[in-house]
């Protein structure tokens, strides 16, 4: 038997999506533009990083060749290794959204072939009847926000009024989300989670993918900061995923970070929480030690998207990629014969792009482990090929959507 470790670098797209224009994202390229900015000196930040983007470990696993196959060019300023040690390729998304659930569910063999519901971009985001029900059932005197917004911006703008009035801050984005920000002490974390559970039921008729609790601390606009107690309340995937199939076949799925929330805790044996990429890597390494034959360890590294992509922070994103890359040798040292590591992403979030939203892009697919022969797998038709490859590696029957590259 074998083990598998699936690491999602949240939002680490590699450009080139054939349908990007339909999403207003033609030309978006998260890796390519970060590399371009860094090579030009626009990725420097005192005390953080400087110079061209440096990802030697992922490059040796095929990242440079992935970028060229996805977007037609090698990333600027990054050396191309003479030898590649991984199975490498890119994958197109066939789901209709460019959001977290769509990307993760498709990776797990279940593309989203329906349209999510979205709230309007102009005027009030939420209909009066929804707000009335939220205030009544959630026992609040009203809501603040009621608009499309960046989470950090709206907390800075409305946080003090929220503390004063007790009204939760409710907002959305171009994703299918209803987000609620509230102060952990003044409003209460458990009260926020209860309010979000109520909201989950109320937004179901609108076909909204996620309700997200965004707790924060601090006492003024200059000191507010979000905490690691975020919680996503997702709808269930439309059909059984790789995770469900693994459990049905007697295997265990260890969900690290927000993976459990993304799959509405369906198909998950164990949830391991951690905040920040470094802590998520620490938790992943510990979970690798605990994983048995046939198990899947599934981790989402959220900082790339949440802290740097949405905030359009090129130096921050570059530094986070470099920090992740330096820790890959720790993963290598944990591997046993029969193990498989897969590195990929769920969508793009180009930090050089207009706005603050996700970008429609191809994602990298890197697979490696003891005895796995290096080769190109080209551009895959769907992210579902990743899940089907893991299914084959772990010896369970194939699903209906993707095709294994192993």
N, C-alpha and C positions, 0 to 999 in steps of 0.2 A: 504494500500500500504506500501512499505518498501523502505529503502535506502541501498546502498552497497558501501563499501570502499575497494578498491583493491590496496594493497601496494606491489610493486615488489622490493625486496632487490636484486639489480642488481648483479648477479654472485654468490649468496649465495647457492651453490650446497651442496648436502649431500651425494655424492658418489654413488656407486653401479649401475651406468647405465649399462644395459645388453649389450649394443653395444659399450662400451667405447673403447675396443681394436681396433675397426675399425677406431677410430679417434686418436690412439696412446695415449689414456688416461686411460688405464686399471690401476686401483688403485688410480686414482685421487679422492680426497675427501676434498672439501674446508672446511666444518665445522670440520670434523674429524681431519684433519692435523693441522688446527689452534689450536684446543683444545690440541692436542698432543704436539705441540711445546710450548704452554703456560704452560702446566703441567710440562714440562721439564725445564722451565725457559728461553726458547728461544723466548718467546713472551714478554719479559720485555724490557722496554725502559725508561730511566731516564726522569722523568717529564711527562710521558704519561700514562703508566700502568705497572702492574707487577702481577705475580701470575697466577693461573689457570683461564681459560676463565669463566666469570660469566655472565650468561644470565637468571636470575631467572624468569623474566616474560614470555619469550618465552618458557622456560622449563616447566612452569606451564600450558602452552597452548599445550604442547605435543612435543616440539622439541626434547627432549632426546629419546622419543619413536619413533619419525620419523627417527632419525639417525640410531637407531638399525634396524628398518624395511628396511631402504634403503641400509645400508652398513654392517649390521650384528653385530654391536657393539655399545655400548654407547660411547659417546665422552670421552676421557681421562680427569680425574680431575674435571669433572662436576657432581654435585649431581643430583640424579634422584628424582623428587618430588613424594611424596606418592599419591597425587591426581592430576589428569589432568582436566582442565576446558574447553578445546577446542575440536573441531572436528579436528582430526589430521591424516596426512598420507603423502605419497610421490607420485611423479608423474614421469613417463618416458616421454622423448621427442620422438615423432615419426617423427618430421620434419628432413630433411636431414642435416641441418646446426646446428651449435652450437653458433649461433650469436644472436644479440639483436632482429632484426626483426623477425627471425624465432621463437624465444622463446615467444615474446610478441604476435605475431599473433596467435600462437598455444594456448596460454593462453586465447585469445579472440575467440577461437573456430574455427580458420582457420589454420590448420597445413600446412607447406610448403612441398608439395610432388614433387617438382622439384629441380634440381641441380642449385645452384647459379654459376655464373662465378667467377673465381679467377685469379689473376695475377701470373705469374711464380715466383718461389722463387729464382732461379738462374739467374745471369746476370741482365740486365735491366728488371724492372718490367713491363714497359709500352711499347707498340709497337710504332715505329717511327711515324706512321700515326696518332696515337692518340696525341702524343706530338706536332706534327706539327699543328694539328687542335686546340689544346688547346692554343698554342702560338698565332696562327692567330686570332681565335675568342675571346680569352681572352685578347688580346693586351698586351702580356708580352714578354720580350726579350729572354725567355727560362725558363726552370724549373731546380730546384735543387732536389737532392734526387734520384728519380726514382728507388726505392728499397723497400724491406721489412724492417721495422724499428719500434722501440719504439718511440712514439711521443715526449716524453721528451728528449730522447737521440738525436734524429735527430735535434730538435730545438737547443739544446746546441751545436751540431756539426756544423750546417749550418746557424744558425740564423744571425750571423754577416755578412756572405757572402750574405745572403738574403737582409739584410738592405743595403749593399753596392751596390748590383747589381739590386735590384728590382725584382729578380726572385722568384716566390713562391716555397715553399718546398712541393713536391708532393711525397707521399709514400703510402704503403699499408701494410697489415698484412695477417695472415692466414684466416681472415674473408673476405667476399666479399665486400671490401671497397676501395674507392679512397679518400685519405685524403689530405687536403691542409692546411699547416700551413703558416701563414703570420702575420706580425707585425701590430697591430691595428693602430698605428700612422704612421709609415713609408710607409706601403702598403695601409692601410685604411681598416676599418672593412666593410664598404658597398662595396668597391671594391672586397674584399675577397668573400663576399656573392654572388656578381654578377658573379665572376669567377667560384664559385662552382655551380651556377645554369647552367652556360654554360657547365661545366664538366658533370653535371647530364645528359644532353641530349647527350653528346658525348660518355658516357660510357654505355648508354642503349643497344647498339648492343652487348656489352660484357656480358650482364645480371648481372651487378654489383648491389648489393643490396642498398648500401648507398654511397653518397658522403658526407664527413664530413669536415666542416670548423673548423679549429683549430687556432683561434686567440691567439696571445701572446703579452706580453709587456716586457720591460726591454731593456738594452742597451748592454749587453755583455753575454757571455755564463754563467757566474756565477749569473746573475740577471734575465735571461729570466724566465718567468712563464706564463702558459696558463691562460686565463681569463674565466669568466663564460659566454662568448658570443658564445660558441660553437653552431653550428647549423647542424643538420642532414637533408640531402635531400634524402628521401627514395623513392623507387618505391611504387606503390599502392599494397595493399594486393591482392592476386589472386581472392578472392571472398569476399562477404560481411562478416564483422566481427561482434562480439557482439556489438561493438560500433555503427555500421550502423543499426543493428536491433533495438537497443534501440531508436535511433533517429526516425526510421520509426514507432515506437510505441509511439511516443510522449514524450519520456523521454529525459533527458539531461545528457551529459557526460562532466565532468569537468576534463580536462587533466592537471595534475600538473607535472612540470619538462619537460623532453624530450618526454613525451608520444605523444604529438601532432606531433612532427617530425617523430617518429617511425611509425605512421600510416598515414604519408603524409597528415596530417590534415583532413583526411576523417573520418567521424563519430564522430567528436568532436564539442561540443557546445561552449566550453570556454577553453582558454589556460591560465594557470597560471604559469609564469616563476619564478624560484628561483635557486640559486646557492649554492650547498653544502647541505649535509644531514640535518643539523640543520635548515637551511632556508626552505628546502623542507618539513620538518615536520611542521614548523610554518605555511607554506602555506596550507598544508593539513588540519591542525586543523581549520584554518580560513574558508577553503572551506567546511568542514563538517558543520560548523555553517550556511553556506549559502545554502547548498544543500536542495532541496525539496523532498517530497515523490516521489519515482520512479527514483531518480537520482543515477548515478554512479560517484564516485570520484576515479580517477585512477592516482596513483603516482608511478614514478620510482625514487628510491634512488640510484643515479648513483655512489656515492663516493666509495662504496664497490668495484666496478669493476674498475673504471677509476683511482682512486688514490692509491688503495692498491692491488687489484688482479693482474692487469697487471704489476705493479711495484714490484710484489713479496715481499710485505711488510707485514709480519705476525703481528708485533706489531701494525701497523697502522690499519690493517683490524680488529684485535681483539678489539682495542679501539673503532673503529667505530661501531662494533656490540654491544658493551657494552653501548655506548652512545645511540644508537637506542633503545635498550631494556629499558633503564631507562625512556624513554619518552612514552612508551606504556600506562602507567596509565593515561596519559593526553588524549589519544584516548578513553580509557575506559569511562572516565568521560563525554565525549561528546555524548555517545550513547543513543538513544531513543528506546523504544519498537519497534521491527520490523527491527532494523538495523543489518547489517551483515558486519564484517570485515574479509578480507582474506589477509593473508601474504603468499608470495611465492617468487620465483626467476625465471629467464629466462634461465639460464644455470649455469655452474660453472666457476670459475677462481681461481683455487687452488694456493695460494701464495707460496706454497712449491714446485710446479711442475716445470719441466724444461721449458725453454723458457719464453715467456711473453703473451701467447695467452689463450683464453678461454679453458675450459676443459669440456668434455662431462660427465654430471652427472645427477642423479635424483635431483629433487628440492623438498623443503618442501612445504606442503600444510597445513596451519592452518586457521581454520574458527571459528569465535565465535561472540557472540552477545547476547542480552537479550533473554532468553527463548530457546536458542539453546542447545540441549543436547550434552554433551561430549561423544565422541566415536571415535574409530579408523575407518578410511576408507581404510586402507591398502595401497597398491601401485597401483596407478591408471595407466591405459594403456597409457593415453595421458594427456598433460597439458590442452587439450580442455575441460576436465571435470570441470576445474575451471570456465571457461566462461559459460558453460551450467548450472552450479550450481547457478551462479549469475543471469543468465537469468530466471531460475525457481524462485529464490528468488524475483526478480523484476516483475514477472508475465508476461513475454513475451513468445511467442512460442519457443519451442526447436529448435536448429539448427541441421545440419546433422552429426556433427563430434563426439562430446563428449557425456558424460552421467552424469547427475547431481548426486552428492553424498548427496544432501539434501533430 
